[in-house]
Amino acid sequence: MQTRWVRFEHAGKVGFGTLAGTQVQEYAGDMFGEPQATGTVLALSDVRLLSPTAPSKVIAMWNNFHALAAKLKLADPPEPLYLLKSPNSFAAHGDLIRKPHVEAKVVFEGELGIVIGKTCGGVAEADALAHVFGYTCANDVTVADILNRDASFAQWTRAKGFDTFCPMGPVVATGLDPTTLTVTTTLNGEVRQNYPISDMRFSVQRLVSLISLDMTLYPGDVILCGTSVGVGSMKPDSVVEVEIGGIGKLVNRFG
């Protein structure tokens, strides 16, 4: 069964629930445990959506799609290559992606996010999907020309860690088969990315398993699966939309 979960702010309080059409059914308890419907139904227009989870960490993949690797002439990595996005970068559907104070080339990267639902450490690949709660849309925003500015040190953390540089949402969708999904990214209404998740080097279950060997993953943590061809730069006032069927459309303006 497919369900779309949201976190929201209403009347000064943070809540969560399920989204159906333009209505939010409020729940209480733990989204990842046994949440209980409160009976309260809110209009989507009356709430402010938040990032769909409050993760302890967001893990972002590099070189995980065959098509982009072929374009960049990158070798197959023997293990997942990843970095961490800092909490100050987390943002929600509708939030402004703030222009950094440095003058630089800022690029969008539309991605699928894996949302962890059960604590996992050292999980076998065969058991990994049991620890996945659902999936969300994400934009792994990057200041591209900072990355290799210093020849002695690739600046992944700085380039991808600016405030609001990790929009996620609008929902966490459960009950999806990730291998059937397609990521479509548009810039000011023009399609820039349209790629299948089935092109990933490391599958969802393999990513969860291998990363859990390095660090414990907690409910709400997000793994960004990496991006494919079509990444491009944004100018101020650009609108970026990341859409994945079954999840929805993450929309943010860059300013």
N, C-alpha and C positions, 0 to 999 in steps of 0.2 A: 504493500500500500504506500502510495506517495503522499507525503505530507510536507508542507512548506512552513518552517518555523522562523519566527522573527523575534528580535529584541527591540524594544521601543521605549520611548519616554512619553508619559502622559500625566498631566496634572502634577508635574514636578517629580514623578516617581518612575523608576525603571521597572519594566515588566517584560514578560515574554508570552508568546502564544503562537497560534497557527493562523496562517493567512489563507483565506478562500475568497477569491474575487477582490472586493473592496472592503471586506470585513475581517477584523482580527478577533479571534476567540481567545480570551485571556486564560492563561494557566498559572498555577502556583506550584511551588516545590522546585524540583530540579529538572531542567530540560533533558538532561542526560540520564535521569533516573526513572522515577515513576511520577511524572507531572500529572496534576489533577486540574480539570477544567473548573474555573470559578463560576461559570454561568454568565460572566460579563462579556458582552460583545461590543467592540469599538469600531468606529469607522476608520478606515486607513487614513483618511484625510485629517482625522483628529489626533493622530499620533505622529511623533517624529521617530523615524527608523534609526536604530543604532547599528553598529557593526554586529553581524548576526551572532557572534559569540564574543566572549571576553577572554581571549587566549592568553596563556602564560608565555607563549612564543608562537611566532609564525616562521616556518622553515621554507625557504625559497630555493627551488632547483635551478641548476644551470646545465645546459647541454642534455636535455631529456627528450628532444624530438628529432627524429631522423631527418626531416626536411630541412630544418634550420641548420643542423650539423653539416649536412651535405653542402648547403649554400656557403657556410663559413669554413668548410674544409676541416672540420673538427673530427678527431678520432673518437671511436666508441670508448666511453669511460668504463672502467671495470667495476665501478661502484658509484652510487649517487654522489653528485657534486652539489653542495648546497651552502647557503649562508642563512643568517638569522635577520629578520626584519625587527627593528626595535619598536617597543610599545608606543612611543610617541608618533610612529608612522601610521598606526591603525586609524582607519576612517570608515565612514558609512556611506551607503547609497545617498546621493544628494549633497554630500559634503563638498566643500570647495577644496580642490587640490591646490595648496598654497605654493605660489612661486617662491623658490628659495632666494635668499639674499644674494647669493653668488650669481653672476651672469654665466649661464651655461646652457647646454643642450639638454632639455628634459624630454624623455621618451616614455611612451606608454607600452605596456606589455600585458595584453589580455590573457588571463590564465584561469584554469580550474583549480579550486581550492578543496582539499580533502579535510573534512572536519572530524576530528577524533571524538569518540563518544565514550570510550572506556579506557582507563589507565592501562598502558601497555609498555612493557620493557622486555626486550629479548623475545619478542613474539615470533613464532614460526610463520612463514609465508602462508601456509595452509589455514592458519587461524587469524590472519591479519584483518580480513574483511569484517570479522565479528567485532572488531574494535573501531570500526568506522561508523560514525553516526549519519553522515550525509555529505553533501557537496554544496559549494557556493561559488560565486563569480568573484574574481579579484583582478586588480590592476597593480602589477609590480612596477611602480613608477621608479625611474632611474635617472640620475644626472650622468649621462653617458660619458662626457669628456673629463669627469673626475676619476673614472675607474683606473685608467692607466697613466695618470698625470705624473706619478712618481715611478720611475723605472724599477725601483727597488721594492715596491709594495703596492699590490693591487688593492684599491680602496673600495671594496665591496660594501662594507658597513656604512661608510659615509655616503657613497653614491646612492644607496637605496634606503637610507635611514632618515631622510629629512621628514619633518612634520607633515602628516597627511599623505605620505607616499605609499600607503598600502590600503586603498579603499577595498572593502569587501561587502558582499551582499547581492541583492537586497534580502535574501533569505538563505537558510540552510534547507536544502531539499533532501528528503529521505526516500528510499525505495527506488533509486535510479541505478541503472547499469552504466558505469562510466565509459565503458568501451563503445557505447553507442552515441556518445555526446560529441558535439561540435562547438568550438569556441568561435564566435564572430565578434570582431572589434571594429567599431566605426569611429571615425574622427570627423566631426562636423557633418554627420550624415553620410559620409563616404566610407564604404567597406575597405578596411585595411588589412584585416586578418580574418581568415575563415579556414580553420584547420581541425582535423579530427583528433580526439583524444587517443584513438586507437594507434596513432603514430608514435606514441611514447616509447622510449627505450625501456624504461622501468615502469611496470604496471603499478596500479594503485596498491595492490597487496604487497608487491615486492618493495615499493618505497616505504610503506608503513613498517614492514618487517625489518628491513635493513637499517632504517633510521632508528628504530626502537632498540637496535643492538648498541647504538651509540649513546642515546639519551632516552629517558623515560618520557613518553608522550601522555599528556593529561587531557581529560575531557574539555573540549573547547579549543584545543590547540589546532592549528591549521597548517597543512603542508601545501604550498603552492607548487603545482606540477611542472612549472617551467612554461616557456612560450615557444612559438614557432615563427615562421616567416611572416613578414609584414610589419614588424616593429618600426615605429617612426616617431619623429619629434612632434612636440606640441607647442603652439604659440599661445600667449595669454588670451583668455576668453574662448579657447577651444573647448568643445564638449566631447568627451570620450564615453562611449557606451560599450560595455562588455556583456554579450548576451549568450546564454547557454540554454538550449531547450530543456524544459522541465524545471529549471531553476528561476530564470527570469532575466532581467536586464539591469545591470549596475550602471548608473549614470552619474558622472561627475564633471564639473567644469574645472578647467585649469586656469588659475588666476594668480 
